[in-house]
Amino acid sequence: MSRPAFSRLPVTVDLPLLLQALAAIENDAWRGHFNTAYFAGDWSGVALISAADALTELSPGTAEPVQRAPWLNDPRWQQALQDLPLEIASARLLRLGPGGQIHEHRDYDLDGPDADLRLHIPLLSPPAVDFWLDGLRMPMSAGECWFLDLARPHRVDNRDSTARIHLVLDCRPGAWLEQMIAEGLPSTPQPDTEDSALQRFQRLLVTDPALSATLQALRDPEAFISQTLALAAERGLSFSREELHAAMRNGRRSWNEQWRV
């Protein structure tokens, strides 16, 4: 079955109740995300439901899901989601602090027809948070429920002064959920296709042969990255070293894939 990259489900969640439950979470309950190479700044979470064999409560696993203390001790989580007949394999609160970045990556465990389907429910969603999926900015708002195919390349930048917090549910595929994903497509807001600073710099390279030649002459990857960032900054274009790394990886992947039979 072919699924879309994203869909806003036509469902209702009780956002005020979820925010009440969120406010009851103690500060010391938040744990740093296990993928330490994938982010800069504060990316932390609280496990509500996770696999019994997970290395940490925030990590993925394959065993039966276990309801963790925050879920068991506060019935508001279940009450707020009671109208969604989901088979939840994992439920986490994920927080990206002010200035935090989640570098571009893919969640390969979500790939394949029998993989879990990931839903994002924004709880605190500041306006200056950019969630990019396959080069498109997802226009998610607080209280909505979105299916996102995160086996595709994605990254997040929190340019705001406050934290972004999502309730993230990994769910087993099922008829109801598949139907909601399909029914949500016609009313899903169109993503923002505005070019990023890196994309504008890439276009500039096409139209400025001298600038392009300056970078092509650099053989050392680190020198290339440093010079690219400096030249972009001189032109008022700001992007991160990690964004540039991701673009370079994608370029190599596209080159390799064209030769596959």
Backbone torsions as a table, in degrees:
resi	resn	phi	psi	omega
1	MET	NA	131.1	178.7
2	SER	-90.4	126.6	179.9
3	ARG	-109.9	153.8	176.9
4	PRO	-72.4	167.0	177.5
5	ALA	-70.6	-28.5	-178.1
6	PHE	-162.2	157.4	176.4
7	SER	-162.6	135.1	172.6
8	ARG	-89.4	115.6	-174.6
9	LEU	-70.8	141.7	178.3
10	PRO	-82.4	63.0	-177.8
11	VAL	-130.5	165.7	179.8
12	THR	-120.7	132.2	171.9
13	VAL	-117.5	156.4	-178.2
14	ASP	-87.4	86.6	-176.6
15	LEU	-61.8	-45.6	178.8
16	PRO	-56.2	-39.5	179.6
17	LEU	-68.5	-39.7	177.3
18	LEU	-63.2	-38.6	179.3
19	LEU	-68.6	-33.9	175.1
20	GLN	-63.6	-44.2	179.0
21	ALA	-65.1	-38.8	178.5
22	LEU	-62.7	-41.9	-178.5
23	ALA	-63.9	-22.6	-178.9
24	ALA	-83.1	-8.7	179.1
25	ILE	-72.9	126.2	179.4
26	GLU	-71.2	149.2	-179.0
27	ASN	-59.2	-36.0	-176.8
28	ASP	-78.8	1.2	177.1
29	ALA	-81.4	-17.8	-177.5
30	TRP	-76.8	133.8	-179.5
31	ARG	-120.9	142.9	178.3
32	GLY	-61.1	144.4	-179.1
33	HIS	-66.0	145.5	-174.7
34	PHE	-72.9	-23.6	-179.7
35	ASN	-85.4	74.1	-171.6
36	THR	-66.1	-22.1	-179.3
37	ALA	-82.7	-6.4	-171.9
38	TYR	-98.2	-0.2	-173.4
39	PHE	-149.2	164.2	172.1
40	ALA	-129.7	140.2	-178.0
41	GLY	91.1	-152.3	-176.7
42	ASP	-96.0	107.4	169.5
43	TRP	-124.5	105.9	-172.8
44	SER	-137.6	169.7	-176.0
45	GLY	-155.3	170.2	174.0
46	VAL	-131.0	124.5	179.4
47	ALA	-82.5	127.9	173.3
48	LEU	-100.1	-42.0	175.1
49	ILE	-139.7	134.0	177.0
50	SER	-154.8	165.4	-175.9
51	ALA	-67.1	145.7	-178.5
52	ALA	-63.1	-28.5	-176.9
53	ASP	-99.1	11.9	179.8
54	ALA	-64.4	139.7	-180.0
55	LEU	-62.3	-38.9	169.8
56	THR	-130.7	164.9	-177.5
57	GLU	-63.9	-22.6	178.7
58	LEU	-88.7	-12.2	-175.1
59	SER	-81.4	157.9	174.6
60	PRO	-74.3	162.2	177.1
61	GLY	-158.8	179.0	-177.3
62	THR	-119.0	-8.8	-178.3
63	ALA	-79.9	-179.3	-179.8
64	GLU	-61.2	144.1	178.4
65	PRO	-69.1	143.2	179.9
66	VAL	-119.7	130.9	176.4
67	GLN	-77.9	122.1	-176.9
68	ARG	-88.0	170.9	-171.5
69	ALA	-55.2	-45.3	-178.5
70	PRO	-60.1	-34.2	178.4
71	TRP	-73.3	-44.0	-177.1
72	LEU	-69.6	-33.8	-173.4
73	ASN	-87.8	-8.1	-178.3
74	ASP	-135.4	102.0	-176.7
75	PRO	-67.1	-8.9	-177.8
76	ARG	-65.5	-29.4	177.7
77	TRP	-60.9	-49.1	-179.0
78	GLN	-69.0	-38.1	-180.0
79	GLN	-62.4	-39.6	-177.1
80	ALA	-69.1	-23.9	-177.5
81	LEU	-108.6	10.5	-169.7
82	GLN	-65.2	-21.2	-179.6
83	ASP	-86.9	2.0	-179.1
84	LEU	-108.3	105.6	-178.3
85	PRO	-77.9	75.0	-175.4
86	LEU	-107.3	146.5	169.2
87	GLU	-97.4	96.6	-171.4
88	ILE	-86.4	121.2	176.0
89	ALA	-91.6	-27.7	-178.4
90	SER	-154.4	139.6	175.3
91	ALA	-138.5	123.7	-177.2
92	ARG	-137.5	147.3	164.6
93	LEU	-93.3	126.0	179.9
94	LEU	-121.6	126.4	-175.5
95	ARG	-116.5	129.6	172.7
96	LEU	-114.8	113.4	-173.9
97	GLY	-72.2	170.5	179.1
98	PRO	-55.9	132.0	-179.5
99	GLY	78.1	-0.4	-177.8
100	GLY	-75.2	153.6	178.1
101	GLN	-135.3	134.3	168.1
102	ILE	-104.3	115.5	-174.4
103	HIS	-69.9	157.4	-177.8
104	GLU	-61.9	133.0	178.9
105	HIS	-161.5	175.8	174.6
106	ARG	-124.7	145.0	174.0
107	ASP	-98.7	89.9	-172.3
108	TYR	-67.0	-20.3	178.3
109	ASP	-70.3	-11.3	177.9
110	LEU	-96.1	8.1	-177.9
111	ASP	-93.6	140.7	176.9
112	GLY	111.8	155.7	-174.3
113	PRO	-65.8	-24.6	-177.7
114	ASP	-103.5	6.5	-179.7
115	ALA	-73.0	157.6	174.8
116	ASP	-60.3	152.2	175.7
117	LEU	-104.1	128.9	-174.9
118	ARG	-98.2	128.7	176.6
119	LEU	-113.3	137.2	175.1
120	HIS	-113.3	127.2	173.4
121	ILE	-117.7	101.0	178.3
122	PRO	-64.5	129.6	175.5
123	LEU	-102.1	-52.0	172.7
124	LEU	-117.4	115.7	-171.5
125	SER	-133.1	81.0	-179.3
126	PRO	-61.1	153.6	-175.5
127	PRO	-66.4	-26.7	-175.9
128	ALA	-96.1	37.2	173.7
129	VAL	-110.0	126.7	-179.5
130	ASP	-111.9	115.5	175.1
131	PHE	-106.5	110.2	-175.8
132	TRP	-103.2	126.9	177.5
133	LEU	-127.3	117.2	-179.4
134	ASP	54.5	37.7	177.9
135	GLY	81.3	5.6	-179.9
136	LEU	-117.0	138.7	179.8
137	ARG	-86.2	120.0	-177.1
138	MET	-77.9	123.2	-177.4
139	PRO	-87.2	59.3	-176.7
140	MET	-82.3	139.8	178.2
141	SER	-121.4	157.5	-178.6
142	ALA	-57.9	136.3	177.2
143	GLY	89.6	-8.1	176.6
144	GLU	-86.8	164.4	178.5
145	CYS	-126.1	117.7	-175.1
146	TRP	-118.2	134.5	164.0
147	PHE	-86.8	131.9	177.9
148	LEU	-130.7	129.1	175.9
149	ASP	-85.2	90.4	-174.2
150	LEU	-89.0	11.6	164.6
151	ALA	-73.7	-13.0	174.7
152	ARG	-86.9	161.2	179.7
153	PRO	-61.3	135.0	178.9
154	HIS	-152.5	155.8	178.1
155	ARG	-155.2	163.4	-178.7
156	VAL	-138.5	136.4	174.5
157	ASP	-124.2	124.9	174.7
158	ASN	-103.8	97.8	179.5
159	ARG	-91.0	6.2	-176.8
160	ASP	-88.3	172.3	178.5
161	SER	-95.6	2.2	178.4
162	THR	-127.2	165.0	-175.2
163	ALA	-77.5	150.2	169.7
164	ARG	-102.7	128.2	179.4
165	ILE	-130.0	125.2	175.9
166	HIS	-117.7	146.6	165.4
167	LEU	-91.2	118.8	-173.8
168	VAL	-113.3	121.5	-177.7
169	LEU	-115.1	125.7	169.2
170	ASP	-99.9	121.6	-171.7
171	CYS	-124.1	147.3	175.3
172	ARG	-70.9	142.4	177.5
173	PRO	-60.0	142.2	179.3
174	GLY	-159.8	163.9	-174.3
175	ALA	-60.8	-43.6	-177.6
176	TRP	-64.2	-45.8	-178.0
177	LEU	-65.8	-42.8	177.7
178	GLU	-60.1	-39.8	179.7
179	GLN	-65.7	-41.7	180.0
180	MET	-65.2	-38.1	177.3
181	ILE	-61.3	-44.6	-179.6
182	ALA	-67.7	-43.3	-177.5
183	GLU	-70.0	-24.0	-179.0
184	GLY	-78.5	-18.3	-174.1
185	LEU	-58.0	-46.5	-176.4
186	PRO	-61.2	-29.4	-177.2
187	SER	-102.4	4.5	179.3
188	THR	-69.7	127.5	179.3
189	PRO	-59.8	145.8	177.8
190	GLN	-70.5	135.5	-180.0
191	PRO	-70.2	159.5	178.4
192	ASP	-77.4	122.5	-179.6
193	THR	-105.5	15.5	179.0
194	GLU	-60.1	135.0	-178.5
195	ASP	-62.8	141.2	173.7
196	SER	-78.6	170.0	177.8
197	ALA	-60.8	-38.0	179.2
198	LEU	-65.3	-41.5	178.9
199	GLN	-64.4	-37.1	177.9
200	ARG	-66.8	-37.6	177.8
201	PHE	-67.4	-38.4	177.9
202	GLN	-62.3	-38.7	176.7
203	ARG	-66.4	-36.6	179.2
204	LEU	-62.6	-36.7	178.9
205	LEU	-62.2	-33.2	-179.3
206	VAL	-68.7	-34.5	-174.6
207	THR	-96.8	-6.1	-178.2
208	ASP	-124.0	89.6	-176.7
209	PRO	-59.0	-35.8	-178.8
210	ALA	-66.1	-42.5	178.1
211	LEU	-63.6	-44.1	179.0
212	SER	-61.5	-42.1	-179.1
213	ALA	-64.9	-35.2	178.9
214	THR	-59.3	-43.1	-178.7
215	LEU	-78.3	-35.1	179.8
216	GLN	-64.8	-24.5	-179.2
217	ALA	-75.5	-12.0	-177.6
218	LEU	-89.0	122.9	-178.0
219	ARG	-98.5	-24.4	-179.9
220	ASP	-82.2	123.4	-176.3
221	PRO	-57.7	-40.9	-178.7
222	GLU	-68.3	-38.1	176.4
223	ALA	-64.7	-39.3	178.0
224	PHE	-61.0	-45.6	-178.2
225	ILE	-65.3	-46.4	-178.7
226	SER	-62.1	-43.2	-179.4
227	GLN	-68.2	-38.2	178.0
228	THR	-61.5	-46.4	179.7
229	LEU	-61.6	-40.5	-178.9
230	ALA	-67.5	-45.1	-179.3
231	LEU	-65.7	-37.2	177.7
232	ALA	-66.0	-43.1	-179.4
233	ALA	-61.9	-37.2	177.6
234	GLU	-60.6	-24.3	-178.2
235	ARG	-103.6	15.8	176.2
236	GLY	75.0	20.8	-179.0
237	LEU	-113.4	121.8	-176.0
238	SER	-118.9	123.0	172.3
239	PHE	-146.5	165.0	-171.4
240	SER	-91.0	161.6	174.5
241	ARG	-58.6	-37.9	-178.7
242	GLU	-67.9	-38.2	176.3
243	GLU	-61.2	-41.7	-179.9
244	LEU	-66.8	-42.2	176.1
245	HIS	-56.5	-45.6	-178.4
246	ALA	-62.8	-41.3	179.1
247	ALA	-64.1	-37.8	178.5
248	MET	-66.8	-40.2	177.5
249	ARG	-63.7	-43.6	-179.8
250	ASN	-63.6	-37.0	178.0
251	GLY	-63.7	-42.6	177.8
252	ARG	-65.0	-39.4	-179.2
253	ARG	-65.2	-42.3	179.1
254	SER	-62.9	-39.0	179.0
255	TRP	-63.9	-43.5	-178.5
256	ASN	-68.6	-39.6	-174.4
257	GLU	-69.2	-23.1	-178.3
258	GLN	-68.5	-16.7	-178.7
259	TRP	-96.8	-2.8	-179.4
260	ARG	-75.8	139.4	179.8
261	VAL	-96.3	NA	NA
